[in-house]
Amino acid sequence: MAKKTELGNALSVGGLTIVPVAVTFGDTRQVEDRVMAVGYSEALAVIVIGPSSAEVLTVSGDILSLEEFGDLYPELEEQLHRLRPQS
């Protein structure tokens, strides 16, 4: 089953930006003359970006830096780099 980790749409609340992170699993199979698709998404974390800092709050309760989260999910590293606050 294919797995894809991706950032969702950003939401601005007050002076913060919140970005959801989810992993999506999916697969397609052909059975005789039909194509069957199966998939689901699972929340991983939210990224909270303020004027001078950003933190990742995971669903397991951990608080990580963008760098630490990028180490866990290298496929997101480029996108996470663009989220860093400009000091």
Sequence and secondary structure as in RCSB ss.txt:
>XXXX:A:sequence
MAKKTELGNALSVGGLTIVPVAVTFGDTRQVEDRVMAVGYSEALAVIVIGPSSAEVLTVSGDILSLEEFGDLYPE
LEEQLHRLRPQS
>XXXX:A:secstr
 EEEEEE   EEETTEEEEEEEEEEEEEEEETTEEEEEEEEEEEEEEEE SS EEEEETTS EE HHHHHHH GG
GHHHHHHHS   
